[in-house]
């Protein structure tokens, strides 16, 4: 299991998330933390997970501005 903090990228987290998802082996779990802003990044993150062939296991509001997703290859 690996955890990635993408909050510093603000709404531009998608390219880095795709890059990181490409480095995982089958069965590995990845946890991503990012800022939600207007909530559109939540759907974007789910789309990226599906596009990269991962299963979205969990999606949670972490605090007032952050969101956490857990996915598995």
CHARMM internal coordinates of N, CA and C (Angstrom, degrees):
IC EDIT
DIST 1 N 1 CA 1.4450
DIST 1 CA 1 C 1.5189
ANGL 1 N 1 CA 1 C 108.33
DIST 1 C 2 N 1.3361
ANGL 1 CA 1 C 2 N 114.77
DIHE 1 N 1 CA 1 C 2 N 132.69
DIST 2 N 2 CA 1.4587
ANGL 1 C 2 N 2 CA 120.03
DIHE 1 CA 1 C 2 N 2 CA 178.29
DIST 2 CA 2 C 1.5189
ANGL 2 N 2 CA 2 C 109.20
DIHE 1 C 2 N 2 CA 2 C -128.07
DIST 2 C 3 N 1.3265
ANGL 2 CA 2 C 3 N 115.25
DIHE 2 N 2 CA 2 C 3 N 143.32
DIST 3 N 3 CA 1.4628
ANGL 2 C 3 N 3 CA 121.66
DIHE 2 CA 2 C 3 N 3 CA -178.91
DIST 3 CA 3 C 1.5230
ANGL 3 N 3 CA 3 C 108.48
DIHE 2 C 3 N 3 CA 3 C -115.21
DIST 3 C 4 N 1.3389
ANGL 3 CA 3 C 4 N 115.28
DIHE 3 N 3 CA 3 C 4 N 134.63
DIST 4 N 4 CA 1.4589
ANGL 3 C 4 N 4 CA 120.99
DIHE 3 CA 3 C 4 N 4 CA -178.98
DIST 4 CA 4 C 1.5225
ANGL 4 N 4 CA 4 C 109.64
DIHE 3 C 4 N 4 CA 4 C -126.33
DIST 4 C 5 N 1.3137
ANGL 4 CA 4 C 5 N 116.22
DIHE 4 N 4 CA 4 C 5 N 127.41
DIST 5 N 5 CA 1.4591
ANGL 4 C 5 N 5 CA 122.12
DIHE 4 CA 4 C 5 N 5 CA 177.61
DIST 5 CA 5 C 1.5266
ANGL 5 N 5 CA 5 C 108.51
DIHE 4 C 5 N 5 CA 5 C -98.71
DIST 5 C 6 N 1.3155
ANGL 5 CA 5 C 6 N 116.68
DIHE 5 N 5 CA 5 C 6 N 108.49
DIST 6 N 6 CA 1.4584
ANGL 5 C 6 N 6 CA 122.08
DIHE 5 CA 5 C 6 N 6 CA -178.43
DIST 6 CA 6 C 1.5256
ANGL 6 N 6 CA 6 C 111.58
DIHE 5 C 6 N 6 CA 6 C -107.67
DIST 6 C 7 N 1.3166
ANGL 6 CA 6 C 7 N 117.28
DIHE 6 N 6 CA 6 C 7 N 13.86
DIST 7 N 7 CA 1.4682
ANGL 6 C 7 N 7 CA 120.71
DIHE 6 CA 6 C 7 N 7 CA -177.53
DIST 7 CA 7 C 1.5190
ANGL 7 N 7 CA 7 C 112.46
DIHE 6 C 7 N 7 CA 7 C -61.18
DIST 7 C 8 N 1.3083
ANGL 7 CA 7 C 8 N 118.15
DIHE 7 N 7 CA 7 C 8 N -33.40
DIST 8 N 8 CA 1.4639
ANGL 7 C 8 N 8 CA 121.52
DIHE 7 CA 7 C 8 N 8 CA -178.58
DIST 8 CA 8 C 1.5331
ANGL 8 N 8 CA 8 C 112.20
DIHE 7 C 8 N 8 CA 8 C -65.89
DIST 8 C 9 N 1.3294
ANGL 8 CA 8 C 9 N 117.61
DIHE 8 N 8 CA 8 C 9 N -17.51
DIST 9 N 9 CA 1.4684
ANGL 8 C 9 N 9 CA 121.71
DIHE 8 CA 8 C 9 N 9 CA -179.37
DIST 9 CA 9 C 1.5216
ANGL 9 N 9 CA 9 C 112.71
DIHE 8 C 9 N 9 CA 9 C -86.93
DIST 9 C 10 N 1.3325
ANGL 9 CA 9 C 10 N 116.42
DIHE 9 N 9 CA 9 C 10 N -5.86
DIST 10 N 10 CA 1.4747
ANGL 9 C 10 N 10 CA 122.76
DIHE 9 CA 9 C 10 N 10 CA -178.37
DIST 10 CA 10 C 1.5248
ANGL 10 N 10 CA 10 C 109.67
DIHE 9 C 10 N 10 CA 10 C 54.01
DIST 10 C 11 N 1.3454
ANGL 10 CA 10 C 11 N 118.40
DIHE 10 N 10 CA 10 C 11 N -130.19
DIST 11 N 11 CA 1.4675
ANGL 10 C 11 N 11 CA 121.70
DIHE 10 CA 10 C 11 N 11 CA -177.25
DIST 11 CA 11 C 1.5308
ANGL 11 N 11 CA 11 C 113.14
DIHE 10 C 11 N 11 CA 11 C -79.44
DIST 11 C 12 N 1.3132
ANGL 11 CA 11 C 12 N 118.55
DIHE 11 N 11 CA 11 C 12 N -1.52
DIST 12 N 12 CA 1.4643
ANGL 11 C 12 N 12 CA 122.99
DIHE 11 CA 11 C 12 N 12 CA -178.50
DIST 12 CA 12 C 1.5332
ANGL 12 N 12 CA 12 C 112.57
DIHE 11 C 12 N 12 CA 12 C -99.80
DIST 12 C 13 N 1.3088
ANGL 12 CA 12 C 13 N 117.13
DIHE 12 N 12 CA 12 C 13 N 32.81
DIST 13 N 13 CA 1.4617
ANGL 12 C 13 N 13 CA 122.02
DIHE 12 CA 12 C 13 N 13 CA -176.21
DIST 13 CA 13 C 1.5232
ANGL 13 N 13 CA 13 C 113.30
DIHE 12 C 13 N 13 CA 13 C -79.40
DIST 13 C 14 N 1.3307
ANGL 13 CA 13 C 14 N 117.74
DIHE 13 N 13 CA 13 C 14 N -21.30
DIST 14 N 14 CA 1.4585
ANGL 13 C 14 N 14 CA 121.86
DIHE 13 CA 13 C 14 N 14 CA -170.60
DIST 14 CA 14 C 1.5366
ANGL 14 N 14 CA 14 C 114.82
DIHE 13 C 14 N 14 CA 14 C -56.87
DIST 14 C 15 N 1.3406
ANGL 14 CA 14 C 15 N 120.53
DIHE 14 N 14 CA 14 C 15 N -49.67
DIST 15 N 15 CA 1.4753
ANGL 14 C 15 N 15 CA 119.51
DIHE 14 CA 14 C 15 N 15 CA 179.82
DIST 15 CA 15 C 1.5379
ANGL 15 N 15 CA 15 C 112.88
DIHE 14 C 15 N 15 CA 15 C -59.88
DIST 15 C 16 N 1.3209
ANGL 15 CA 15 C 16 N 116.72
DIHE 15 N 15 CA 15 C 16 N -40.64
DIST 16 N 16 CA 1.4733
ANGL 15 C 16 N 16 CA 119.90
DIHE 15 CA 15 C 16 N 16 CA -179.82
DIST 16 CA 16 C 1.5287
ANGL 16 N 16 CA 16 C 110.59
DIHE 15 C 16 N 16 CA 16 C -68.51
DIST 16 C 17 N 1.3201
ANGL 16 CA 16 C 17 N 116.45
DIHE 16 N 16 CA 16 C 17 N -37.34
DIST 17 N 17 CA 1.4549
ANGL 16 C 17 N 17 CA 120.39
DIHE 16 CA 16 C 17 N 17 CA 178.76
DIST 17 CA 17 C 1.5283
ANGL 17 N 17 CA 17 C 110.61
DIHE 16 C 17 N 17 CA 17 C -63.63
DIST 17 C 18 N 1.3259
ANGL 17 CA 17 C 18 N 117.10
DIHE 17 N 17 CA 17 C 18 N -43.10
DIST 18 N 18 CA 1.4698
ANGL 17 C 18 N 18 CA 121.36
DIHE 17 CA 17 C 18 N 18 CA 177.51
DIST 18 CA 18 C 1.5287
ANGL 18 N 18 CA 18 C 110.50
DIHE 17 C 18 N 18 CA 18 C -60.60
DIST 18 C 19 N 1.3310
ANGL 18 CA 18 C 19 N 115.16
DIHE 18 N 18 CA 18 C 19 N -44.07
DIST 19 N 19 CA 1.4708
ANGL 18 C 19 N 19 CA 120.80
DIHE 18 CA 18 C 19 N 19 CA 179.85
DIST 19 CA 19 C 1.5321
ANGL 19 N 19 CA 19 C 110.54
DIHE 18 C 19 N 19 CA 19 C -60.03
DIST 19 C 20 N 1.3136
ANGL 19 CA 19 C 20 N 116.93
DIHE 19 N 19 CA 19 C 20 N -45.33
DIST 20 N 20 CA 1.4661
ANGL 19 C 20 N 20 CA 121.07
DIHE 19 CA 19 C 20 N 20 CA -178.88
DIST 20 CA 20 C 1.5211
ANGL 20 N 20 CA 20 C 111.54
DIHE 19 C 20 N 20 CA 20 C -67.99
DIST 20 C 21 N 1.3170
ANGL 20 CA 20 C 21 N 117.81
DIHE 20 N 20 CA 20 C 21 N -38.96
DIST 21 N 21 CA 1.4601
ANGL 20 C 21 N 21 CA 120.74
DIHE 20 CA 20 C 21 N 21 CA 179.22
DIST 21 CA 21 C 1.5296
ANGL 21 N 21 CA 21 C 111.20
DIHE 20 C 21 N 21 CA 21 C -64.05
DIST 21 C 22 N 1.3052
ANGL 21 CA 21 C 22 N 116.87
DIHE 21 N 21 CA 21 C 22 N -29.17
DIST 22 N 22 CA 1.4592
ANGL 21 C 22 N 22 CA 121.01
DIHE 21 CA 21 C 22 N 22 CA 179.24
DIST 22 CA 22 C 1.5122
ANGL 22 N 22 CA 22 C 114.17
DIHE 21 C 22 N 22 CA 22 C -70.91
DIST 22 C 23 N 1.3240
ANGL 22 CA 22 C 23 N 117.64
DIHE 22 N 22 CA 22 C 23 N -8.94
DIST 23 N 23 CA 1.4617
ANGL 22 C 23 N 23 CA 120.93
DIHE 22 CA 22 C 23 N 23 CA -176.84
DIST 23 CA 23 C 1.5266
ANGL 23 N 23 CA 23 C 113.59
DIHE 22 C 23 N 23 CA 23 C -98.84
DIST 23 C 24 N 1.3181
ANGL 23 CA 23 C 24 N 117.93
DIHE 23 N 23 CA 23 C 24 N -2.85
DIST 24 N 24 CA 1.4646
ANGL 23 C 24 N 24 CA 121.45
DIHE 23 CA 23 C 24 N 24 CA -175.24
DIST 24 CA 24 C 1.5193
ANGL 24 N 24 CA 24 C 112.64
DIHE 23 C 24 N 24 CA 24 C -89.88
DIST 24 C 25 N 1.3294
ANGL 24 CA 24 C 25 N 114.44
DIHE 24 N 24 CA 24 C 25 N 150.95
DIST 25 N 25 CA 1.4605
ANGL 24 C 25 N 25 CA 121.83
DIHE 24 CA 24 C 25 N 25 CA 175.92
DIST 25 CA 25 C 1.5188
ANGL 25 N 25 CA 25 C 109.11
DIHE 24 C 25 N 25 CA 25 C -95.20
DIST 25 C 26 N 1.3176
ANGL 25 CA 25 C 26 N 116.62
DIHE 25 N 25 CA 25 C 26 N 164.05
DIST 26 N 26 CA 1.4647
ANGL 25 C 26 N 26 CA 121.94
DIHE 25 CA 25 C 26 N 26 CA 178.37
DIST 26 CA 26 C 1.5318
ANGL 26 N 26 CA 26 C 109.80
DIHE 25 C 26 N 26 CA 26 C -56.90
DIST 26 C 27 N 1.3133
ANGL 26 CA 26 C 27 N 116.07
DIHE 26 N 26 CA 26 C 27 N 135.85
DIST 27 N 27 CA 1.4543
ANGL 26 C 27 N 27 CA 122.27
DIHE 26 CA 26 C 27 N 27 CA 178.74
DIST 27 CA 27 C 1.5089
ANGL 27 N 27 CA 27 C 115.26
DIHE 26 C 27 N 27 CA 27 C 89.42
DIST 27 C 28 N 1.3355
ANGL 27 CA 27 C 28 N 118.06
DIHE 27 N 27 CA 27 C 28 N -11.99
DIST 28 N 28 CA 1.4608
ANGL 27 C 28 N 28 CA 120.63
DIHE 27 CA 27 C 28 N 28 CA -179.65
DIST 28 CA 28 C 1.5263
ANGL 28 N 28 CA 28 C 110.84
DIHE 27 C 28 N 28 CA 28 C -78.13
DIST 28 C 29 N 1.3298
ANGL 28 CA 28 C 29 N 114.08
DIHE 28 N 28 CA 28 C 29 N 147.54
DIST 29 N 29 CA 1.4616
ANGL 28 C 29 N 29 CA 121.72
DIHE 28 CA 28 C 29 N 29 CA 179.10
DIST 29 CA 29 C 1.5206
ANGL 29 N 29 CA 29 C 108.54
DIHE 28 C 29 N 29 CA 29 C -107.82
DIST 29 C 30 N 1.3331
ANGL 29 CA 29 C 30 N 115.57
DIHE 29 N 29 CA 29 C 30 N 138.52
DIST 30 N 30 CA 1.4634
ANGL 29 C 30 N 30 CA 121.63
DIHE 29 CA 29 C 30 N 30 CA 177.62
DIST 30 CA 30 C 1.5195
ANGL 30 N 30 CA 30 C 108.89
DIHE 29 C 30 N 30 CA 30 C -123.77
DIST 30 C 31 N 1.3180
ANGL 30 CA 30 C 31 N 116.42
DIHE 30 N 30 CA 30 C 31 N 137.94
DIST 31 N 31 CA 1.4546
ANGL 30 C 31 N 31 CA 122.56
DIHE 30 CA 30 C 31 N 31 CA 177.15
DIST 31 CA 31 C 1.5235
ANGL 31 N 31 CA 31 C 107.31
DIHE 30 C 31 N 31 CA 31 C -117.71
DIST 31 C 32 N 1.3290
ANGL 31 CA 31 C 32 N 116.47
DIHE 31 N 31 CA 31 C 32 N 127.02
DIST 32 N 32 CA 1.4624
ANGL 31 C 32 N 32 CA 121.88
DIHE 31 CA 31 C 32 N 32 CA -179.54
DIST 32 CA 32 C 1.5152
ANGL 32 N 32 CA 32 C 109.96
DIHE 31 C 32 N 32 CA 32 C -119.21
DIST 32 C 33 N 1.3133
ANGL 32 CA 32 C 33 N 115.38
DIHE 32 N 32 CA 32 C 33 N 136.61
DIST 33 N 33 CA 1.4539
ANGL 32 C 33 N 33 CA 122.74
DIHE 32 CA 32 C 33 N 33 CA 176.82
DIST 33 CA 33 C 1.5254
ANGL 33 N 33 CA 33 C 107.14
DIHE 32 C 33 N 33 CA 33 C -117.99
DIST 33 C 34 N 1.3353
ANGL 33 CA 33 C 34 N 116.84
DIHE 33 N 33 CA 33 C 34 N 126.40
DIST 34 N 34 CA 1.4625
ANGL 33 C 34 N 34 CA 120.28
DIHE 33 CA 33 C 34 N 34 CA 179.80
DIST 34 CA 34 C 1.5218
ANGL 34 N 34 CA 34 C 109.93
DIHE 33 C 34 N 34 CA 34 C -147.95
DIST 34 C 35 N 1.3435
ANGL 34 CA 34 C 35 N 116.50
DIHE 34 N 34 CA 34 C 35 N 163.89
DIST 35 N 35 CA 1.4617
ANGL 34 C 35 N 35 CA 122.04
DIHE 34 CA 34 C 35 N 35 CA 178.40
DIST 35 CA 35 C 1.5177
ANGL 35 N 35 CA 35 C 109.62
DIHE 34 C 35 N 35 CA 35 C -81.52
DIST 35 C 36 N 1.3344
ANGL 35 CA 35 C 36 N 115.92
DIHE 35 N 35 CA 35 C 36 N 141.71
DIST 36 N 36 CA 1.4604
ANGL 35 C 36 N 36 CA 118.84
DIHE 35 CA 35 C 36 N 36 CA -177.05
DIST 36 CA 36 C 1.5182
ANGL 36 N 36 CA 36 C 113.83
DIHE 35 C 36 N 36 CA 36 C -96.33
DIST 36 C 37 N 1.3203
ANGL 36 CA 36 C 37 N 119.74
DIHE 36 N 36 CA 36 C 37 N -31.16
DIST 37 N 37 CA 1.4591
ANGL 36 C 37 N 37 CA 120.85
DIHE 36 CA 36 C 37 N 37 CA -179.86
DIST 37 CA 37 C 1.5162
ANGL 37 N 37 CA 37 C 112.16
DIHE 36 C 37 N 37 CA 37 C 55.28
DIST 37 C 38 N 1.3351
ANGL 37 CA 37 C 38 N 117.17
DIHE 37 N 37 CA 37 C 38 N -109.03
DIST 38 N 38 CA 1.4742
ANGL 37 C 38 N 38 CA 122.20
DIHE 37 CA 37 C 38 N 38 CA -177.04
DIST 38 CA 38 C 1.5296
ANGL 38 N 38 CA 38 C 113.01
DIHE 37 C 38 N 38 CA 38 C -93.35
DIST 38 C 39 N 1.2843
ANGL 38 CA 38 C 39 N 119.02
DIHE 38 N 38 CA 38 C 39 N 16.20
DIST 39 N 39 CA 1.4676
ANGL 38 C 39 N 39 CA 126.74
DIHE 38 CA 38 C 39 N 39 CA 178.23
DIST 39 CA 39 C 1.5322
ANGL 39 N 39 CA 39 C 114.05
DIHE 38 C 39 N 39 CA 39 C 75.14
DIST 39 C 40 N 1.3167
ANGL 39 CA 39 C 40 N 120.34
DIHE 39 N 39 CA 39 C 40 N -8.31
DIST 40 N 40 CA 1.4722
ANGL 39 C 40 N 40 CA 120.21
DIHE 39 CA 39 C 40 N 40 CA 177.58
DIST 40 CA 40 C 1.5339
ANGL 40 N 40 CA 40 C 112.44
DIHE 39 C 40 N 40 CA 40 C -64.42
DIST 40 C 41 N 1.3355
ANGL 40 CA 40 C 41 N 120.09
DIHE 40 N 40 CA 40 C 41 N -30.56
DIST 41 N 41 CA 1.4626
ANGL 40 C 41 N 41 CA 119.22
DIHE 40 CA 40 C 41 N 41 CA 177.47
DIST 41 CA 41 C 1.5290
ANGL 41 N 41 CA 41 C 114.16
DIHE 40 C 41 N 41 CA 41 C -62.53
DIST 41 C 42 N 1.3122
ANGL 41 CA 41 C 42 N 117.33
DIHE 41 N 41 CA 41 C 42 N -21.61
DIST 42 N 42 CA 1.4659
ANGL 41 C 42 N 42 CA 119.97
DIHE 41 CA 41 C 42 N 42 CA -179.83
DIST 42 CA 42 C 1.5222
ANGL 42 N 42 CA 42 C 109.82
DIHE 41 C 42 N 42 CA 42 C -65.02
DIST 42 C 43 N 1.3321
ANGL 42 CA 42 C 43 N 117.06
DIHE 42 N 42 CA 42 C 43 N -47.62
DIST 43 N 43 CA 1.4641
ANGL 42 C 43 N 43 CA 120.35
DIHE 42 CA 42 C 43 N 43 CA 178.22
DIST 43 CA 43 C 1.5190
ANGL 43 N 43 CA 43 C 110.71
DIHE 42 C 43 N 43 CA 43 C -67.25
DIST 43 C 44 N 1.3473
ANGL 43 CA 43 C 44 N 116.72
DIHE 43 N 43 CA 43 C 44 N -38.98
DIST 44 N 44 CA 1.4665
ANGL 43 C 44 N 44 CA 120.62
DIHE 43 CA 43 C 44 N 44 CA 177.59
DIST 44 CA 44 C 1.5254
ANGL 44 N 44 CA 44 C 110.79
DIHE 43 C 44 N 44 CA 44 C -58.28
DIST 44 C 45 N 1.3261
ANGL 44 CA 44 C 45 N 116.58
DIHE 44 N 44 CA 44 C 45 N -44.60
DIST 45 N 45 CA 1.4631
ANGL 44 C 45 N 45 CA 120.04
DIHE 44 CA 44 C 45 N 45 CA -178.27
DIST 45 CA 45 C 1.5239
ANGL 45 N 45 CA 45 C 110.89
DIHE 44 C 45 N 45 CA 45 C -64.91
DIST 45 C 46 N 1.3231
ANGL 45 CA 45 C 46 N 117.19
DIHE 45 N 45 CA 45 C 46 N -40.60
DIST 46 N 46 CA 1.4716
ANGL 45 C 46 N 46 CA 120.24
DIHE 45 CA 45 C 46 N 46 CA 178.04
DIST 46 CA 46 C 1.5190
ANGL 46 N 46 CA 46 C 110.81
DIHE 45 C 46 N 46 CA 46 C -63.82
DIST 46 C 47 N 1.3294
ANGL 46 CA 46 C 47 N 116.97
DIHE 46 N 46 CA 46 C 47 N -38.96
DIST 47 N 47 CA 1.4640
ANGL 46 C 47 N 47 CA 121.38
DIHE 46 CA 46 C 47 N 47 CA 178.28
DIST 47 CA 47 C 1.5293
ANGL 47 N 47 CA 47 C 111.32
DIHE 46 C 47 N 47 CA 47 C -64.99
DIST 47 C 48 N 1.3269
ANGL 47 CA 47 C 48 N 117.12
DIHE 47 N 47 CA 47 C 48 N -41.39
DIST 48 N 48 CA 1.4694
ANGL 47 C 48 N 48 CA 122.02
DIHE 47 CA 47 C 48 N 48 CA 178.90
DIST 48 CA 48 C 1.5247
ANGL 48 N 48 CA 48 C 110.16
DIHE 47 C 48 N 48 CA 48 C -63.38
DIST 48 C 49 N 1.3192
ANGL 48 CA 48 C 49 N 116.57
DIHE 48 N 48 CA 48 C 49 N -43.95
DIST 49 N 49 CA 1.4666
ANGL 48 C 49 N 49 CA 121.40
DIHE 48 CA 48 C 49 N 49 CA 179.57
DIST 49 CA 49 C 1.5294
ANGL 49 N 49 CA 49 C 109.94
DIHE 48 C 49 N 49 CA 49 C -58.62
DIST 49 C 50 N 1.3097
ANGL 49 CA 49 C 50 N 116.45
DIHE 49 N 49 CA 49 C 50 N -47.86
DIST 50 N 50 CA 1.4688
ANGL 49 C 50 N 50 CA 121.03
DIHE 49 CA 49 C 50 N 50 CA -179.10
DIST 50 CA 50 C 1.5289
ANGL 50 N 50 CA 50 C 110.80
DIHE 49 C 50 N 50 CA 50 C -65.39
DIST 50 C 51 N 1.3268
ANGL 50 CA 50 C 51 N 116.43
DIHE 50 N 50 CA 50 C 51 N -44.53
DIST 51 N 51 CA 1.4664
ANGL 50 C 51 N 51 CA 122.46
DIHE 50 CA 50 C 51 N 51 CA -179.50
DIST 51 CA 51 C 1.5281
ANGL 51 N 51 CA 51 C 111.78
DIHE 50 C 51 N 51 CA 51 C -59.54
DIST 51 C 52 N 1.3237
ANGL 51 CA 51 C 52 N 117.00
DIHE 51 N 51 CA 51 C 52 N -34.75
DIST 52 N 52 CA 1.4629
ANGL 51 C 52 N 52 CA 121.73
DIHE 51 CA 51 C 52 N 52 CA -178.37
DIST 52 CA 52 C 1.5294
ANGL 52 N 52 CA 52 C 112.89
DIHE 51 C 52 N 52 CA 52 C -87.15
DIST 52 C 53 N 1.3245
ANGL 52 CA 52 C 53 N 117.29
DIHE 52 N 52 CA 52 C 53 N 3.33
DIST 53 N 53 CA 1.4518
ANGL 52 C 53 N 53 CA 120.70
DIHE 52 CA 52 C 53 N 53 CA 176.21
DIST 53 CA 53 C 1.5172
ANGL 53 N 53 CA 53 C 114.95
DIHE 52 C 53 N 53 CA 53 C 81.73
DIST 53 C 54 N 1.3178
ANGL 53 CA 53 C 54 N 117.50
DIHE 53 N 53 CA 53 C 54 N 23.57
DIST 54 N 54 CA 1.4560
ANGL 53 C 54 N 54 CA 122.77
DIHE 53 CA 53 C 54 N 54 CA 179.52
DIST 54 CA 54 C 1.5222
ANGL 54 N 54 CA 54 C 110.51
DIHE 53 C 54 N 54 CA 54 C -102.05
DIST 54 C 55 N 1.3191
ANGL 54 CA 54 C 55 N 115.58
DIHE 54 N 54 CA 54 C 55 N 161.69
DIST 55 N 55 CA 1.4520
ANGL 54 C 55 N 55 CA 122.67
DIHE 54 CA 54 C 55 N 55 CA 174.28
DIST 55 CA 55 C 1.5245
ANGL 55 N 55 CA 55 C 107.73
DIHE 54 C 55 N 55 CA 55 C -102.69
DIST 55 C 56 N 1.3265
ANGL 55 CA 55 C 56 N 117.04
DIHE 55 N 55 CA 55 C 56 N 126.45
DIST 56 N 56 CA 1.4581
ANGL 55 C 56 N 56 CA 121.62
DIHE 55 CA 55 C 56 N 56 CA 176.48
DIST 56 CA 56 C 1.5188
ANGL 56 N 56 CA 56 C 107.82
DIHE 55 C 56 N 56 CA 56 C -78.87
DIST 56 C 57 N 1.3178
ANGL 56 CA 56 C 57 N 116.58
DIHE 56 N 56 CA 56 C 57 N 114.18
DIST 57 N 57 CA 1.4609
ANGL 56 C 57 N 57 CA 121.05
DIHE 56 CA 56 C 57 N 57 CA -175.50
DIST 57 CA 57 C 1.5233
ANGL 57 N 57 CA 57 C 112.58
DIHE 56 C 57 N 57 CA 57 C -94.25
DIST 57 C 58 N 1.3375
ANGL 57 CA 57 C 58 N 117.18
DIHE 57 N 57 CA 57 C 58 N -31.41
DIST 58 N 58 CA 1.4465
ANGL 57 C 58 N 58 CA 120.80
DIHE 57 CA 57 C 58 N 58 CA -177.53
DIST 58 CA 58 C 1.5194
ANGL 58 N 58 CA 58 C 109.95
DIHE 57 C 58 N 58 CA 58 C -159.29
DIST 58 C 59 N 1.3148
ANGL 58 CA 58 C 59 N 116.38
DIHE 58 N 58 CA 58 C 59 N 149.44
DIST 59 N 59 CA 1.4530
ANGL 58 C 59 N 59 CA 122.81
DIHE 58 CA 58 C 59 N 59 CA 178.80
DIST 59 CA 59 C 1.5295
ANGL 59 N 59 CA 59 C 106.71
DIHE 58 C 59 N 59 CA 59 C -145.78
DIST 59 C 60 N 1.3232
ANGL 59 CA 59 C 60 N 116.59
DIHE 59 N 59 CA 59 C 60 N 114.81
DIST 60 N 60 CA 1.4645
ANGL 59 C 60 N 60 CA 121.34
DIHE 59 CA 59 C 60 N 60 CA -172.19
DIST 60 CA 60 C 1.5178
ANGL 60 N 60 CA 60 C 112.79
DIHE 59 C 60 N 60 CA 60 C -133.75
DIST 60 C 61 N 1.3187
ANGL 60 CA 60 C 61 N 115.19
DIHE 60 N 60 CA 60 C 61 N 144.09
DIST 61 N 61 CA 1.4556
ANGL 60 C 61 N 61 CA 119.97
DIHE 60 CA 60 C 61 N 61 CA 170.02
DIST 61 CA 61 C 1.5211
ANGL 61 N 61 CA 61 C 106.45
DIHE 60 C 61 N 61 CA 61 C -77.61
DIST 61 C 62 N 1.3175
ANGL 61 CA 61 C 62 N 116.55
DIHE 61 N 61 CA 61 C 62 N 122.20
DIST 62 N 62 CA 1.4643
ANGL 61 C 62 N 62 CA 122.01
DIHE 61 CA 61 C 62 N 62 CA -173.98
DIST 62 CA 62 C 1.5256
ANGL 62 N 62 CA 62 C 111.12
DIHE 61 C 62 N 62 CA 62 C -84.68
DIST 62 C 63 N 1.3210
ANGL 62 CA 62 C 63 N 116.65
DIHE 62 N 62 CA 62 C 63 N -43.02
DIST 63 N 63 CA 1.4651
ANGL 62 C 63 N 63 CA 123.19
DIHE 62 CA 62 C 63 N 63 CA 175.00
DIST 63 CA 63 C 1.5317
ANGL 63 N 63 CA 63 C 106.61
DIHE 62 C 63 N 63 CA 63 C -156.71
DIST 63 C 64 N 1.2978
ANGL 63 CA 63 C 64 N 119.39
DIHE 63 N 63 CA 63 C 64 N -156.44
DIST 64 N 64 CA 1.4708
ANGL 63 C 64 N 64 CA 120.95
DIHE 63 CA 63 C 64 N 64 CA -175.66
DIST 64 CA 64 C 1.5319
ANGL 64 N 64 CA 64 C 114.24
DIHE 63 C 64 N 64 CA 64 C -64.64
DIST 64 C 65 N 1.3145
ANGL 64 CA 64 C 65 N 118.60
DIHE 64 N 64 CA 64 C 65 N -29.37
DIST 65 N 65 CA 1.4665
ANGL 64 C 65 N 65 CA 120.18
DIHE 64 CA 64 C 65 N 65 CA -175.53
DIST 65 CA 65 C 1.5250
ANGL 65 N 65 CA 65 C 114.77
DIHE 64 C 65 N 65 CA 65 C -123.95
DIST 65 C 66 N 1.3074
ANGL 65 CA 65 C 66 N 118.33
DIHE 65 N 65 CA 65 C 66 N -7.21
DIST 66 N 66 CA 1.4629
ANGL 65 C 66 N 66 CA 121.04
DIHE 65 CA 65 C 66 N 66 CA -174.04
DIST 66 CA 66 C 1.5221
ANGL 66 N 66 CA 66 C 111.88
DIHE 65 C 66 N 66 CA 66 C -112.69
DIST 66 C 67 N 1.3337
ANGL 66 CA 66 C 67 N 114.72
DIHE 66 N 66 CA 66 C 67 N 150.88
DIST 67 N 67 CA 1.4536
ANGL 66 C 67 N 67 CA 122.53
DIHE 66 CA 66 C 67 N 67 CA 179.78
DIST 67 CA 67 C 1.5214
ANGL 67 N 67 CA 67 C 108.41
DIHE 66 C 67 N 67 CA 67 C -129.70
DIST 67 C 68 N 1.3170
ANGL 67 CA 67 C 68 N 117.07
DIHE 67 N 67 CA 67 C 68 N 144.61
DIST 68 N 68 CA 1.4536
ANGL 67 C 68 N 68 CA 122.63
DIHE 67 CA 67 C 68 N 68 CA 178.90
DIST 68 CA 68 C 1.5081
ANGL 68 N 68 CA 68 C 108.88
DIHE 67 C 68 N 68 CA 68 C -122.59
DIST 68 C 69 N 1.3292
ANGL 68 CA 68 C 69 N 117.34
DIHE 68 N 68 CA 68 C 69 N 132.90
DIST 69 N 69 CA 1.4569
ANGL 68 C 69 N 69 CA 120.50
DIHE 68 CA 68 C 69 N 69 CA 172.22
DIST 69 CA 69 C 1.5269
ANGL 69 N 69 CA 69 C 108.92
DIHE 68 C 69 N 69 CA 69 C -124.23
DIST 69 C 70 N 1.3084
ANGL 69 CA 69 C 70 N 115.16
DIHE 69 N 69 CA 69 C 70 N 148.14
DIST 70 N 70 CA 1.4572
ANGL 69 C 70 N 70 CA 122.81
DIHE 69 CA 69 C 70 N 70 CA 178.69
DIST 70 CA 70 C 1.5180
ANGL 70 N 70 CA 70 C 106.27
DIHE 69 C 70 N 70 CA 70 C -122.61
DIST 70 C 71 N 1.3171
ANGL 70 CA 70 C 71 N 116.81
DIHE 70 N 70 CA 70 C 71 N 128.11
DIST 71 N 71 CA 1.4674
ANGL 70 C 71 N 71 CA 120.28
DIHE 70 CA 70 C 71 N 71 CA 179.70
DIST 71 CA 71 C 1.5212
ANGL 71 N 71 CA 71 C 110.26
DIHE 70 C 71 N 71 CA 71 C -138.19
DIST 71 C 72 N 1.3151
ANGL 71 CA 71 C 72 N 114.94
DIHE 71 N 71 CA 71 C 72 N 159.43
DIST 72 N 72 CA 1.4677
ANGL 71 C 72 N 72 CA 121.18
DIHE 71 CA 71 C 72 N 72 CA -176.04
DIST 72 CA 72 C 1.5117
ANGL 72 N 72 CA 72 C 109.23
DIHE 71 C 72 N 72 CA 72 C -135.14
DIST 72 C 73 N 1.3175
ANGL 72 CA 72 C 73 N 116.25
DIHE 72 N 72 CA 72 C 73 N 139.20
DIST 73 N 73 CA 1.4715
ANGL 72 C 73 N 73 CA 121.77
DIHE 72 CA 72 C 73 N 73 CA 178.83
DIST 73 CA 73 C 1.5081
ANGL 73 N 73 CA 73 C 108.91
DIHE 72 C 73 N 73 CA 73 C -82.54
END
COOR INIT
IC SEED 1 N 1 CA 1 C
IC BUILD
